[in-house]
C-alpha cells in the first residue's frame, strides 16, 4: 500500500527557534526595514512571527525562527514597496511643508451670535411646561387639603354637639357625675 506514508510533523522542533529579539532586529535592519525591539515583540504577540516565549530568571524572552523573519521581511517588501527609511522624509510631508499657510491672507469670517440648539430649546420648553403643570397640581392639592381641614373641623364640632345631647338625655353617664352609693 502506497497510502501508508507517515504524515509530516505538524509542529516545528524547538531547536528551530534560534533568534532573539535583538538578532531579529538586526535582520530587519540588514534587509532595509529597521524595526525596534518592541515592534518585533508585537509581531510575535500578534502571530506575524513564528516564535516561542520562554521564561528566564530576568523575565520572559521570545525565541524566533529565522524562516518566519525572512517571510515577514518578504511580506513587508511585497506589500509596502514605497516605504522609506527613518532618514528619508515622506514625499507627502515635503509638499505640504513647502506651502506656507501663514503667508496667505485669511478671509475675515463674520461672527454670528450664539444661538441655542433647537434640540435644547425644545427640551427646555418641555421641562418648563411640565413644571407649570406640576405647580397647578400643587395648587389643586393645597385647595383640597384646605377643604378637608374645614370638613374635619365641622365634623369635630358636630361630634361635640352629639356628645352634649347624649349627656343631657342620660345624666348618669356624665363624666362629672358621682357614682351613687346605696
N, C-alpha and C positions, 0 to 999 in steps of 0.2 A: 504494500500500500504506500502510495506516494503522499497521501494526505496526513500521515502521521509525523510530520515535521514538527520539531519543538517551536513553540512561539517565542518571539524575541522578548527580551526582558523589558517590562514596561517602565521601570524606573532607572535612573542613571545612578551608577555606584557613587558612593560618597568620595571616592578618590578623584572624581572629575571636578569637584568644587575646589579649585586651587587659587583663585584670585581673591585678594582682599579688596576692600573699597578703594584704597589708595592706588593699588595696581590697576584696577578697572578705570580709575580716573586718568591714569597715565595713558591707557589705551585709547580712551576718548580724545585726549589731548593730541596724541600722535596722529589720530585719524582726522584732526582738524575740527573737532567738535568738543571743545573743553567743557567739562561738567564739574560741578562742585561735589564733594563727598556727600553732602546732604541730598543732592539731586539723585545720586546713584542709590542712596538708601531708599529714596521714594520710589525709584524704578523697581527696586527689589520688593518693597512693600506692595506695590501695585501689580506685581507679577510680570513686568516687562522684561526682567532678567531672571534666569533660572538660578536660584540660589538656595542656600541653607542658612538658617540662623542658629548659631551655636552660642552657648553661654560660656563666658570666660570669667576669671576672677575680677576683671575690671568692667564687666558688663556684657551685653550681647554684641555679637560680631557676625557680619554677613560674609559667607564664602560663596563666590560666584563662578559659574562655568565660563571658560574663555569663549566657547561657541555662542553662548547667549549674548555676550558683549558684542561679538562680531556681527551677529544677526541684528542686534539693536542699532549698531552703527550703520549697517547697510539700510535698515529701515529709515533712519534719520536722513541719510543721503538720498534715498528714493523719494521720500515724502517732502522734505524741505531742501530742495537743491539751492534755493536763493538765500538761505540764511547766511548771516555774516558773523565773523568773529567778534570778540569784545572790543578790538581796537578799531574796527571799521564802523563808521556811522551808518545808520539806516538811510536809504535813499529818500524815503518819505519825510524823515525828520529834517533833512537838509533843505528840501524845497519849502517846507513850512517855516523853518528858522530864517531863511533869507528874506522872507516877506515881513517887513516891519509894519505892524498894525498901528503903532503909535504915530506914524507919520501921516496917516490918512486922517482927514477931518471927520470928526464924528457928527452925525446929524443930531440936532437938538430935538430930543423927543419931548413933546408936551406932557406935562404931568397931569394925570387925571385924578379927580377926587376919589378918595377911598369910598367905595360902595360896598354895602353889605352883600353878602352872598344871598341869592334867592332862597336857597335851602335853609339857611339860618334864619332869615326873615320869616319864612313860613313856620318854622319851628317856634320862634319867639311868639308869633301871633297865636299859635295853637296853645302854648303854655299860658299866655295871658288870658285867653278865653276860658280855659279850664279854671284858672284862679278866680275869675269873675263868677263862674258858675258855683264854685265852692263857697265864695263869700255870700252869695244869695242863699245857698243851702244853710249856712251858719245862721243867717238872719231868720230863716224859717224855723230852725231848731230853737233859737232863742225865744221866738214868739210862742212856740209850743210849750217850752219849759215854763214861761210866764203864765200861760193859761192853766197848765197842770198845777202849778203852785197855788193859784187862785182857787181852783176846784178843791185842792186839799184843805185850804183854809176854810172854805164853805162847808166841807164835809165835817171838819172838826167842830165847827160852830153848831151844825145840826145834831151831831152826836151828843154834845154837851147839853143841848135843849132836851133831847130824848132822855138823858140821864136825870135831868131835873124833874121832868114829868113823871118818870118812873118812881123817883123818891117821894114825890107828892102823893102818889097813889098808894105806895107801900111804905109808910113811915118807919116800920120796924127794920127796914133794910138801910136806913140812913147810916152813914159812917160815924156820925157823932152820937147816935142813939146808944144808950147803955143797955146791955142785956138785962132783962127782967130777972129779979131774984125772988123766987117764990118759995 
